Each structure stands twice: as C-alpha cells, then as structure tokens.
Amino acid sequence: MIVDLAKDLTPVALIGAGGIGKTNIALTVLHNDRIKQRFGDNRRFVRCDQFPATPAHFLARLSKVTGASVENPEDLSTLSPFLSSKEMLIVLDNAESILDPQGTNAREMYALVEELTQLETIFLCITSRITTIPPDCETFNIPTLSMEAACATFYRIYKDDERSELINNILERLDFHPLSITLLATVAHHNQWDTDRLTREWERRRTDVLHTEHNKSLAATIELSLASPMFQELGPDARGLLGVVAFLPQGVDENNLGWLFPTTSNGTNIFDKFCILSLTYRSNGFVTMLAPLRDYLRPKDPNLSPLLSTTKKCYFSRLSVTADPDTPGFEETRWITSEDVNTEHLLDVFTSIDPEAGDIWDTCAHFMEHLYWHKRRVVILGPKIKRLRDDHPSKPQCLVELSRLFEAVGNIAERKELLSHALKLQRGRGDDRRAAQTLRRLSDTNRLMGLRKEGIQQAGEASEIYKQLGDTMGQAQCLRGHARLLYEDKQLDAAEEVASRAINLMQENSKGHHFPVCRCHRLLGDVYRSKGKKEEAIRHFETALGIASSFNWRDQLVRIHYSLAGLFSDEGRFDDAHAHVERAKSHVVNDSYFLGRTMELQAGFWYQQRRFEEAKSEARRATDIYEKLGAAKNVEDCRELLRRIDREMNDSEFLGNCATSRVH
C-alpha cells in the first residue's frame, strides 16, 4: 500500500507502539524493487533520535543525508532548490523525538516537517510513536502480527523447524508483538534452549526474559517512550496510572475515569496522551495496552501502588451496594456487566496476597451476588472459596452466592453440594436467619432435581424458622417455593392455594417487595395454564409482566414471555408462541443459560409444526450454549430432540419416496 502511494508522492506516516515494526516496514519500502526503480540512489534514511531536536540540527542532518551540501542551512527554503531538482524518498525514523508537542522547539520542528511533506518532489515516510503528524500524511496505524507471521518470525531466528503449541501459546500471550517475539527467539537461540526450557523460563520470568546479550530489551524500548517530554509533562501520577491500566485485564473504561481516579483531576487528558504516545490503545470503550507492555508496567507488588490501592477501594466500595431488585439503586449495579473481568482479577490477586482477610471475601460474595443478577457465569474464584477454611467468617455466604451462579448456568448438583456445606456451617454457628435462607434455596434446588419430597420438607423447616423469627416475608417466600414444588408435582389445587397465601402475606406485610410478588403471579400463571384456565393464567402473567416491565427486570421478563409462549403453543397458536419467544430472547442480557432455554423451547415449537430444518438449527444453537456452560442434562435433552427430529426427517423422506414410487 505504501509503495502504491509512492506513485503520487503522497507522504506517509507509520504510527504505533515501540517495537511494533514501523522501522522494519519503512526499510522494506526503502529497499523495494519498485521503489529502487523509481528513486534509484535518491533514497535517504534519517534517524531522528540521533541528533538534538532543534531546527538547526535537523536541517544540517537533512542537508548532509540528501547530499545538498549546504553548510548551516537557516531554513528549508535554503535546501529547496536541491530537494526540488529530483524525486527523492526520505524516511524520518523515530520522528516522535522531533514531533513531540512538549519538546522545546516543538512548533518550529512540526512546521519544518509539514513543509517537507508539501515539496512536490519528495516522498516522505515518517515512523513515529505519537500521532501528532502533519495533516497531509496518509496515516497507517501498525497492527500486531498474525499468528502465521509471528510463527514465521520466531522460527526464522530460533532455527528449529519443529513447531510447538507451547510456543504458539507464548506468542499469543505476547499479543504477537514483533519486537517481543524477535527478542524471545534471539534469547532462546543464543542460550540454545529447547521448547520445554524456553517455556519454563517464560513462566518464571515473563517479559524479563526479553533481554539479549547485546543489551537489546523490551524494557529499553518502553522506557524510551516514557522518557519523552510529552509523557514527563503528564506529572508524577502518569506512571502509576499506566500501572493500573497494565494491571487490569480489560484496561480502564473511559466512562469510569471519574470514580476510578477521584484524586486525578485531568484524567481524560492524561489517558488521551497515553493513546497519542501509543502506550495504550482504545478497544470497545476501554483504554488498554499490548500484553508485553502490560507485563512490564504492571505493579510487581500491588500493595505498594497507591493508585492501584485507590482503584481497588473504588471497585470494592461499589460492590458493597446490595444488588436487590426491590431497591432504588438496583439499576446502578449493572455497572458490573462491563467491569466483571477487572473486578474478578482484583479479587483473585488480593485474595492470593492475603487469603485470611475478611473484608475481601465479603466483597467476593457481593461480586457474585452482582453477577447473579446481571451477568450469570461461573467465576475463577470458585476453587479458592472451596479451599477457604470452614471457620472463616465469610465462607458460608461465599458458598451460597457461588451456588447461585452454578444454578444459573444449569449445574444443579454443584449448587446443592455448596448449599449443603453452607447450611452445615450456618447451623454450627447458630445463624438461624441465614440457615433458613439456605434451606429455602436448598428446597428450590431439590425441586429442580426432581426431589420434591425433600424440597417440601426443607421449605417447611425454613418456614418454621422464619415464623419463630417473626419474618413474614421469609415465610411468604417459603410458601412460594412450596407452591412451586406442588405445581411441579401436579398438585395444582394445593399449589394455587399456597401461592395465593404467599401473595396475600407479601401484599399485607411487605411494602415495596415487588420482586417476590412478581414471581408469585408468574407461578400462579403457570398453575392456571396447567389447569386449563387460560384467562386466569393470562391475567396473572400480565400482572407479573406489568410489575417486571416497570422495574425493567429482564430475567423476569424473559421467564414471563417464556411461559406465555408455552401457553399459546398449547392452543396451537404458534405465531403468538414464536412472538413471545422472540420477546424473551430480546430481554436476555448476559444470561447464556436462559438464552439456551428459549432456543430449546422454540426448537420444540418448530418441531411441532414439522418445520424440521428450523427446529434442528435452533436445537443445535441451544446445545452449543449448554455445552459451553457444562449444563449436562440440558445438553442431553437437546440431543434427544435432535435425534427425534432426524428420525422424523428420515421417516418423511422415506414416505415421500414411497409416494413417488407409487405414482411412477
């Protein structure tokens, strides 16, 4: 592309981080056959970091390199007669050293380079780490390598034709950064490390290994960027802020600079400058950086970084707000959907640093609570929670919140195991209220496992504890769970009576508890649907829909439309059923499991309509989701549906062939 631009002598700027390959690209252009044919010997390469950034030094170097032979030129017009006499390619390499806006002679240097781009006989190619370049330049932001190119680069230096997946993994973790790959291959080749030794050294030393015997290193390249006047002008917090960006896997959300860095007054400007300096880049609303830079710049001891400690407190403070659908601040807790990876990393690191700290494990429980409501998934913290000593004060609640996430992705057996462990700990501590909550959740878990007798007994026990505590709301929720068990056991009259009692208790004694009321109406809708009382069912579903819509409870909206879809399919009204399934899908946000459920339901509708291709497509999509989540029972249900679809399709094809034969 650059060679093509040379036809019209269009000036070019190659922009990117240190070590990204800008100079190599410029040199490749310089020695390209078409370029040689066009410019002959009039191809010049100027290292801008090898002389002081003053107009006098720049003009003198330009005069010498181009062969103008003008002694001490005062301005570019002195050199123009010579430069205009022939077509010439000039590469200004490392031009950030003369174009840095905070440099002493920044304005004059910028003007000189801009004037050079306007000479009609000059094809100017600039390489720079900063984006401050003359406007007439065609700009190329240089990306990292592809996997194929990264491997070619590595093995060309490493001198080993046997490819290894271990090497591929390291290259990927280096973000395919060209200099890092070159240094890694050079160090491995010089030391004659085999693949296993290289992997061990990488795991032990990470980017510290990227230092050759000839003092070429990633550290030197990064420090060169940090030594620029523009970076130094940002003040003493700049390196600390870069450390926070490096520490957080997602980087920093630009919309959250205010609450993440409350003590930094000009945060927006600083982060803009980071991007201008190619130290960071923007990705999906986050300011992040390449993996090698991240590894080098992240704080080696997180506890010793004041800015990281402040950032941690900001995250943990936001997590302390309870994610309760019935509270006014519930919508604000949705911030976790975009910051979950960063938050989880903070918790993972700091629970490793101080495994005994109580406050951080409480925060861990809050984090999982937020995920349950807004982004249901399994967390990497699970094994740590299980290993936490049983007498740790935070363990029972962490187990409970972890269990909810497992239930949300369809792993009911794991949920039961975690809740049983939590219940044992709570009873041992005499914590009746939490034990009742856990019993209620165990009751619901046993319902999902088809163990209704056990579930009913636990719901009754929980209800009795709540009664002793004088907690009518807890009693009402136990009644709702009991009613759901009766409903699934086909005891519809009993389910109707118990669910109605639950609603009455909630409405009489619990102002503001709209969420459980909504769930009770949804349950009664299911009960009346099963009893064939369509109008009553729709009335309760619409009541639930009205409550859920007013609070924008997406998970309830999904489930209500899901139930309405089933109701209309009972009557063979598949257009209405499909419409409600689509509405259910539209409300699914960060809940892959229930997205799979809606797809599985829709596949069943298509199957009933004998539209087998659509049914198969939807069932396969649901299966893929369940497999990723590890929801084994749901996977098997979908596979059984796919087998039935295949049998029906084969039978239809066979009957069709028979009919054709009879006609013939």
MARSEKOL-217486 format. One record per residue (C-alpha): residue in one letter; x, y, z. Coordinates in steps of 0.1 Angstrom, whole numbers. Layout:
% residues N
   residu       X       Y       Z
        A       X       Y       Z
...
***
This chain:
% residues 664
   residu       X       Y       Z
        M       0       0       0
        I      28      24       8
        V      47      16     -24
        D      15      23     -43
        L      12      57     -26
        A      47      65     -38
        K      33      69     -73
        D      18     102     -64
        L      45     110     -38
        T      18     110     -11
        P      35     115      23
        V      31      85      47
        A      31      82      85
        L      35      48     102
        I      22      51     138
        G      24      25     166
        A      39      14     199
        G      76       8     203
        G      87     -25     187
        I      56     -28     166
        G      76     -29     134
        K      74       6     120
        T     111       8     111
        N     111     -26      95
        I      82     -16      73
        A     100      16      63
        L     132      -3      55
        T     112     -28      34
        V      98       1      15
        L     132      17      11
        H     146     -15      -5
        N     116     -24     -25
        D     124     -31     -62
        R      97      -7     -75
        I     109      20     -51
        K     145      14     -63
        Q     134      17     -99
        R     115      49     -92
        F     140      67     -70
        G     173      50     -77
        D     200      62     -53
        N     179      91     -41
        R     166      71     -11
        R     175      85      23
        F     171      73      58
        V     172      97      88
        R     173      86     124
        C     156     115     142
        D     167     103     177
        Q     204     107     168
        F     205     145     170
        P     191     172     192
        A     155     182     183
        T     164     217     171
        P     157     232     136
        A     194     238     131
        H     204     202     138
        F     175     188     117
        L     183     210      87
        A     220     202      89
        R     213     165      91
        L     189     167      62
        S     214     186      41
        K     241     161      48
        V     220     130      42
        T     204     142      10
        G     237     154      -4
        A     226     191      -7
        S     259     201       9
        V     245     234      22
        E     265     245      52
        N     244     255      82
        P     211     260      64
        E     189     285      81
        D     155     272      69
        L     141     247      44
        S     140     272      16
        T     178     271      16
        L     176     234       7
        S     145     236     -15
        P     164     242     -48
        F     183     210     -44
        L     154     190     -30
        S     131     201     -58
        S     156     191     -85
        K     150     154     -83
        E     124     130     -69
        M     136     116     -36
        L     124      92      -9
        I     132     104      27
        V     124      82      57
        L     122     101      90
        D     126      73     115
        N     117      77     152
        A     101     111     144
        E      85     113     178
        S     118     128     190
        I     113     159     169
        L      75     160     167
        D      68     157     204
        P      44     186     212
        Q      60     192     246
        G      95     195     231
        T     114     227     235
        N     113     235     197
        A      80     217     191
        R      63     243     169
        E      93     250     147
        M     101     213     142
        Y      65     205     133
        A      64     233     108
        L      96     221      91
        V      83     185      87
        E      50     198      75
        E      68     220      49
        L      88     189      38
        T      56     170      31
        Q      45     197       7
        L      75     196     -16
        E      63     181     -48
        T      94     160     -55
        I      97     144     -20
        F      81     111     -10
        L      82     114      28
        C      78      84      51
        I      76      91      88
        T      77      65     116
        S      66      77     150
        R      52      65     183
        I      30      96     186
        T       0     105     164
        T      10     142     161
        I      20     142     125
        P      13     167      96
        P     -23     165      82
        D     -13     157      46
        C       2     124      56
        E     -16      91      48
        T     -16      75      82
        F     -11      38      89
        N     -17      25     125
        I       6      -5     125
        P     -11     -36     140
        T       5     -66     157
        L      13     -97     136
        S      -9    -126     126
        M      -3    -160     142
        E      13    -172     109
        A      36    -142     107
        A      45    -144     143
        C      55    -180     140
        A      75    -173     108
        T      93    -145     127
        F     101    -167     157
        Y     112    -198     139
        R     134    -179     114
        I     155    -168     144
        Y     151    -198     166
        K     163    -221     139
        D     140    -250     146
        D     116    -264     121
        E      96    -284     146
        R      65    -263     155
        S      51    -264     191
        E      18    -255     206
        L      37    -243     237
        I      54    -217     215
        N      21    -207     199
        N       7    -200     234
        I      36    -178     244
        L      34    -158     211
        E      -3    -153     217
        R       4    -141     253
        L      28    -116     238
        D      -1    -103     217
        F      20    -111     186
        H      42     -80     193
        P      71     -82     168
        L      99     -69     190
        S      90     -92     219
        I      88    -122     196
        T     122    -113     180
        L     138    -109     214
        L     123    -141     227
        A     136    -161     197
        T     170    -144     199
        V     174    -152     236
        A     163    -188     231
        H     186    -193     202
        H     216    -177     219
        N     211    -199     250
        Q     202    -230     230
        W     171    -235     250
        D     147    -263     238
        T     110    -257     239
        D     105    -270     274
        R     133    -248     288
        L     120    -218     270
        T      85    -224     283
        R      98    -227     319
        E     119    -195     316
        W      89    -176     302
        E      66    -188     330
        R      92    -179     356
        R     104    -146     343
        R      78    -134     318
        T      89    -103     299
        D     121    -101     320
        V     134    -128     297
        L     133    -104     267
        H     169     -91     271
        T     196    -102     247
        E     234    -103     254
        H     237     -72     232
        N     216     -51     255
        K     185     -51     233
        S     155     -54     255
        L     118     -47     257
        A     124     -26     288
        A     147      -2     270
        T     121       3     242
        I      93      10     268
        E     115      33     289
        L     123      53     257
        S      86      60     253
        L      83      70     290
        A     113      94     286
        S      95     116     261
        P      88     152     270
        M      50     146     265
        F      50     118     290
        Q      71     136     315
        E      48     166     312
        L      19     145     325
        G      31     146     360
        P      41     122     388
        D       9     101     386
        A      13      92     350
        R      34      61     355
        G      11      49     383
        L     -20      54     361
        L      -2      33     334
        G       4       7     361
        V     -34       5     368
        V     -41       1     331
        A     -15     -26     329
        F     -29     -44     360
        L     -65     -46     348
        P     -71     -72     321
        Q     -98     -51     304
        G     -79     -19     309
        V     -98      12     320
        D    -133      22     310
        E    -131      58     298
        N    -166      64     311
        N    -154      55     346
        L    -124      77     350
        G    -142      99     374
        W    -150      73     400
        L    -119      51     394
        F     -94      80     399
        P    -111     106     421
        T     -78     122     430
        T     -67     127     394
        S     -82     160     381
        N     -71     158     345
        G     -76     121     339
        T     -93     124     305
        N     -63     145     292
        I     -38     120     306
        F     -54      90     290
        D     -57     108     257
        K     -20     114     258
        F     -13      78     266
        C     -30      69     233
        I     -12      97     214
        L      21      82     227
        S      10      47     215
        L      15      34     251
        T     -22      24     251
        Y     -50      20     226
        R     -88      21     227
        S    -108     -11     225
        N    -146     -14     230
        G    -147      17     252
        F    -117       7     273
        V     -81      21     273
        T     -58      -9     273
        M     -23     -19     261
        L      -4     -46     244
        A       4     -76     266
        P      42     -71     267
        L      38     -35     278
        R      12     -47     304
        D      35     -73     318
        Y      64     -48     321
        L      44     -19     335
        R      20     -36     360
        P      30     -31     397
        K      52     -60     409
        D      37     -56     444
        P       1     -44     441
        N       1     -33     478
        L      28      -8     471
        S      10      10     444
        P     -10      39     459
        L     -31      45     428
        L     -39       8     424
        S     -50       7     461
        T     -73      36     455
        T     -87      19     424
        K     -93     -13     444
        K    -112       6     470
        C    -134      23     444
        Y    -143     -11     429
        F    -149     -27     463
        S    -170       3     475
        R    -193       0     445
        L    -197     -38     452
        S    -208     -31     488
        V    -242     -18     474
        T    -267     -47     476
        A    -280     -59     443
        D    -316     -62     453
        P    -343     -57     426
        D    -366     -41     451
        T    -341     -13     459
        P    -339      20     441
        G    -302      16     433
        F    -306     -18     415
        E    -302      -4     380
        E    -269      12     390
        T    -254     -21     400
        R    -255     -31     363
        W    -220     -15     360
        I    -207     -49     368
        T    -216     -62     333
        S    -188     -43     317
        E    -163     -44     347
        D    -167     -80     358
        V    -133     -92     344
        N    -114     -64     361
        T    -132     -69     394
        E    -127    -106     393
        H     -89    -101     387
        L     -86     -77     416
        L    -104    -102     439
        D     -82    -131     426
        V     -50    -112     432
        F     -58     -98     466
        T     -73    -130     480
        S     -40    -146     470
        I     -20    -119     487
        D     -40    -122     519
        P     -61    -153     520
        E     -72    -147     556
        A     -86    -112     551
        G    -123    -110     559
        D    -134     -79     541
        I    -121     -91     507
        W    -141    -123     510
        D    -172    -103     519
        T    -165     -83     488
        C    -162    -116     468
        A    -196    -126     480
        H    -210     -92     469
        F    -193     -96     435
        M    -210    -130     429
        E    -243    -115     440
        H    -240     -87     414
        L    -231    -113     387
        Y    -261    -134     396
        W    -284    -105     388
        H    -266     -91     359
        K    -241    -115     342
        R    -246    -151     352
        R    -214    -171     348
        V    -191    -193     368
        V    -161    -175     384
        I    -124    -184     387
        L    -127    -178     424
        G    -147    -210     430
        P    -118    -233     439
        K    -104    -207     463
        I    -138    -204     480
        K    -140    -241     485
        R    -104    -242     499
        L    -112    -214     524
        R    -111    -228     560
        D    -146    -237     573
        D    -143    -214     603
        H    -136    -183     582
        P    -165    -159     589
        S    -171    -152     552
        K    -171    -188     539
        P    -209    -196     543
        Q    -221    -166     524
        C    -194    -171     497
        L    -206    -207     492
        V    -243    -195     490
        E    -235    -169     463
        L    -213    -193     444
        S    -241    -218     444
        R    -265    -193     428
        L    -241    -189     399
        F    -239    -226     394
        E    -277    -229     394
        A    -278    -201     369
        V    -257    -220     344
        G    -276    -253     349
        N    -252    -271     373
        I    -278    -280     399
        A    -258    -308     416
        E    -230    -285     423
        R    -254    -259     437
        K    -268    -285     461
        E    -234    -295     473
        L    -224    -259     480
        L    -256    -251     498
        S    -254    -282     519
        H    -219    -272     530
        A    -231    -237     538
        L    -261    -249     558
        K    -238    -271     579
        L    -216    -241     587
        Q    -245    -218     594
        R    -262    -243     618
        G    -228    -248     636
        R    -227    -211     642
        G    -263    -208     653
        D    -271    -184     624
        D    -308    -192     622
        R    -318    -165     597
        R    -291    -174     572
        A    -298    -211     577
        A    -334    -205     569
        Q    -324    -187     537
        T    -302    -216     527
        L    -329    -241     535
        R    -352    -222     512
        R    -327    -223     484
        L    -320    -260     490
        S    -357    -266     487
        D    -357    -249     453
        T    -326    -269     443
        N    -342    -302     451
        R    -372    -291     431
        L    -350    -286     401
        M    -335    -321     407
        G    -370    -337     409
        L    -365    -344     447
        R    -399    -328     456
        K    -404    -347     489
        E    -370    -335     502
        G    -377    -300     489
        I    -412    -298     506
        Q    -396    -309     539
        Q    -369    -282     537
        A    -394    -255     527
        G    -415    -264     558
        E    -384    -263     581
        A    -373    -229     567
        S    -409    -215     571
        E    -409    -226     608
        I    -376    -208     615
        Y    -389    -177     598
        K    -421    -179     619
        Q    -400    -181     651
        L    -380    -151     639
        G    -412    -132     632
        D    -402    -128     595
        T    -434    -129     575
        M    -416    -121     542
        G    -394    -151     547
        Q    -424    -172     554
        A    -441    -159     522
        Q    -411    -168     501
        C    -410    -203     516
        L    -447    -206     507
        R    -439    -196     471
        G    -412    -223     469
        H    -436    -248     484
        A    -462    -239     458
        R    -438    -243     430
        L    -430    -278     443
        L    -467    -287     445
        Y    -472    -273     410
        E    -444    -295     395
        D    -458    -325     414
        K    -492    -319     396
        Q    -510    -309     428
        L    -525    -279     411
        D    -553    -271     436
        A    -528    -272     465
        A    -503    -251     445
        E    -529    -225     438
        E    -540    -223     474
        V    -504    -220     488
        A    -493    -195     461
        S    -523    -173     468
        R    -515    -173     506
        A    -479    -163     497
        I    -492    -133     477
        N    -515    -122     505
        L    -487    -124     530
        M    -464    -103     508
        Q    -490     -77     500
        E    -503     -73     535
        N    -469     -73     554
        S    -442     -63     529
        K    -444     -29     513
        G    -420     -25     485
        H    -413     -62     480
        H    -424     -62     444
        F    -400     -88     431
        P    -413    -118     450
        V    -448    -107     443
        C    -440    -107     406
        R    -426    -142     409
        C    -458    -154     427
        H    -480    -141     399
        R    -458    -158     374
        L    -462    -190     393
        L    -500    -187     395
        G    -500    -181     358
        D    -482    -214     353
        V    -506    -231     377
        Y    -537    -218     359
        R    -522    -226     325
        S    -518    -263     337
        K    -554    -263     349
        G    -566    -251     315
        K    -578    -218     329
        K    -564    -197     301
        E    -580    -164     310
        E    -569    -166     347
        A    -534    -176     336
        I    -531    -146     312
        R    -544    -123     340
        H    -516    -134     363
        F    -489    -133     336
        E    -500     -98     326
        T    -498     -87     363
        A    -463    -101     365
        L    -454     -85     332
        G    -466     -51     344
        I    -445     -53     376
        A    -414     -66     358
        S    -417     -40     330
        S    -420     -11     354
        F    -387     -21     370
        N    -371     -35     338
        W    -363     -68     354
        R    -350     -86     324
        D    -347    -120     339
        Q    -384    -120     350
        L    -395    -106     316
        V    -376    -135     299
        R    -394    -160     321
        I    -429    -145     318
        H    -427    -144     279
        Y    -413    -179     281
        S    -444    -191     300
        L    -467    -171     277
        A    -451    -188     247
        G    -459    -222     262
        L    -494    -211     269
        F    -501    -201     232
        S    -484    -232     219
        D    -508    -253     240
        E    -536    -239     218
        G    -516    -244     186
        R    -512    -206     182
        F    -476    -209     171
        D    -473    -174     156
        D    -481    -159     190
        A    -458    -185     207
        H    -429    -176     185
        A    -436    -139     191
        H    -433    -143     228
        V    -401    -164     224
        E    -385    -136     204
        R    -395    -111     231
        A    -380    -134     257
        K    -347    -135     237
        S    -347     -97     234
        H    -346     -94     272
        V    -318    -119     277
        V    -287    -100     287
        N    -256    -119     299
        D    -276    -150     307
        S    -265    -176     283
        Y    -283    -204     301
        F    -318    -189     297
        L    -310    -180     261
        G    -304    -217     256
        R    -337    -224     273
        T    -356    -201     249
        M    -339    -216     219
        E    -347    -251     231
        L    -383    -240     236
        Q    -385    -225     201
        A    -369    -256     186
        G    -398    -276     202
        F    -424    -253     185
        W    -408    -257     151
        Y    -407    -295     157
        Q    -444    -295     165
        Q    -450    -275     133
        R    -429    -301     114
        R    -405    -275     102
        F    -376    -297     109
        E    -347    -276      95
        E    -357    -246     117
        A    -361    -269     147
        K    -327    -285     141
        S    -309    -252     137
        E    -324    -238     169
        A    -317    -270     189
        R    -281    -271     177
        R    -276    -235     189
        A    -291    -243     223
        T    -268    -274     225
        D    -237    -253     218
        I    -247    -229     246
        Y    -253    -257     271
        E    -221    -274     262
        K    -201    -243     269
        L    -218    -239     303
        G    -214    -275     312
        A    -252    -280     316
        A    -252    -317     311
        K    -289    -325     315
        N    -299    -297     291
        V    -274    -309     266
        E    -288    -344     267
        D    -324    -331     264
        C    -314    -311     233
        R    -296    -341     218
        E    -327    -362     223
        L    -348    -336     205
        L    -322    -336     176
        R    -325    -374     174
        R    -363    -372     172
        I    -360    -345     145
        D    -336    -367     125
        R    -359    -397     128
        E    -389    -376     117
        M    -370    -362      88
        N    -358    -397      77
        D    -394    -410      80
        S    -407    -381      60
        E    -381    -387      33
        F    -389    -424      32
        L    -427    -418      29
        G    -421    -392       2
        N    -400    -417     -18
        C    -427    -444     -14
        A    -454    -420     -26
        T    -432    -411     -56
        S    -427    -448     -64
        R    -465    -454     -63
        V    -471    -426     -87
        H    -445    -440    -111
***
